[in-house]
Amino acid sequence: MIQKNLLLTRREMEVIDKKLKNMQLTQQDSNYLSKFVRPKLKEINLIDAKTLLEKLEYNPKALSIEKRIKGILLKNIKNIASITIYGSTIYNSYKNYRDIDILVIVKKRFWKKSGEKYKKILEIKKQVKKHIPNLDLSIYDEKTFQNSYSTNISLIYQLKDRKTIYGNLKLPNKLEISKLDLRMKTDYSILENDEYDGLEIYKALRNLILIILTLNKIIDNKKLIKCLNEEIGMNLVEKLKLNKESKIEKEIALLHLKKLLKSVLKQLEKSKWEKIVLLNH
């Protein structure tokens, strides 16, 4: 008999056991397989258990980190509508809490010129540097965020894995991305010479993979990482991110980039639609 678990009933386990042992099934057994067992197993198969467990894993430092971040931001910025931590910090359940991406939405601007906003960001980064050396803080007013979010594929992906620790981050359930937006985004992956460093090449490759996934109506950071690793290999991906690639490895990465860019542009040119609709769960 297969090992007991909480996902399947005793009766379901008995039927599975008979099937695995090639024993003759009754009509009732067959009905159990088709109506209960197979649908349940298909649903289980859709679950990424490893990622889910990592997200559910309790990290005692997470609460204190969030409390510190929230306290500093509320003290330094007025009229905050929401504070959201996003990206790899959430995806990896605070395993690297020294490098955190934060989005702050304010009800109305506290700055007249963008320089005033960035000055405030620098002040906050200095305050948290001891605990969070690499803080990436973005601040939007509500109107600007709502107008720009739906056309900003990178931001859509970044906020796919998120945790709002203050207020309520309002995101649309349905997104419409135009072909023109995607075509313009390919410009970020055009590197005209080999003077770019590894990190810039990595970002250019990542940008193209992101466009490809969007064309296939996929918003999934895990899939993004997987596709990038499959394109040039995990080892080279890590070297590019750290600017530790060799001259030959850099040339290989640039060849992949040019080939991928050509493929994406061709795909966009052939497509007959003007807008693509994405469901933002």
Secondary structure, DSSP 8 states (H G I E B T S, - for coil): -----SSS-HHHHHHHHHHHTT----HHHHHHIIIIIHHHHHHHHHS-HHHHHHHHS--HHHHHHHHHHHHHHHHH-SSEEEEEEETHHHHTTTTTTTEEEEEEEESS-S-SSHHHHHHHHHHHHHHHTTT-SEEEEEEEEHHHHHHHHTT-HHHHHHTTSEEEEEE-----SEEEEEHHHHHHHGGGG---STTS-HHHHHHHHHHHHHHHHHHTT---HHHHHHHHHHHH-HHHHHHHHTT---HHHHHHHHHHHHHHHHHHHHHHHH---SEEEEE--
